[in-house]
Amino acid sequence: EVGHEVVCVDLDTGVVVQGELPVDLPSPVWKTLHATLRQCVKLHVTKSDHVFSHSFERQPREFPQRRVRLAFHDAVLAVIGSEDVATSKGGVEDVHFGRFRYLWDDQYQDKMVFFDEAGYLASSPVVMRPFRTCLIATQAFSEYIVDHNGFTDDEASN
């Protein structure tokens, strides 16, 4: 049995589970991933019972392993809401990683950094909110925010 604090994301099947509860993977993410993977595989079909199979190449091309890996990488970034993912319209996917609140501790002259979860969810596309609500509760998301923004113990104390 998986605890409620664990979120499992299976991008191969489009299934997301938090504890025992299924959560829908946002359809724009899995549709884009599916289309990209289908395009990658379609070019490498050499044998098929398809009616137009005579038009397929008889020798397989080199499989685009890098492109497939990038498709999954882009899917993960789209789920999180990263500036690194371009949309099909030439724009940039929703960006939320400037959302931080700082709490200064005069006693130690340190600052504590808090991610603005409410702002992140409020500015997320509606279709992404249910998934992201579950995602922000995970330690993996916290670690991603720290890694993505370069916060370390040394920098936080400056």
C-alpha positions, 0 to 999 in steps of 0.5 A: 500500500502506498501512502498519500504522500507518494505521487506516482507518475507513469508517463507511458500510460498517462496514469497518476496515482497519489496514494491509492487515488488516481489523478488525471494527467493533464491532457495537453501533456499526454496528447503532446507526448503521444503525438511526438512518440507516434511521430518518432516510431512511425518513421521507423516502421519497416514491416506492417500489414498496413495497406500502404506498407509498400511505401515504408522503408525496408531498412530501419533508420537509426532510432531517434533515442535522443528525441524520445528522451526529450519528449519525456523531458518536455512532458515532465517540464510541462507538468511542472510548468517550466519556462523551458517548454515551448508551445505549439503556437510558438509561445512559452508554457506557463512559468511560475518559478519566480514565486517566492516569499522571504521571511527574514530572521533578525536573530540569525540574519538569515532568510527562509525561502517559501514557494508561493503555492497559492500563486503557483496554482492560481496562475496555472492553467485550469486543466493543470491545477488538480495535478499540480495540487498533488505535485506541490505536496511532494518532496520531489517538487521541493527538491526540483524548486531548490535545484531549479533556482539554485538555493543552497544553505550557503546562498540562503544565509547571505 
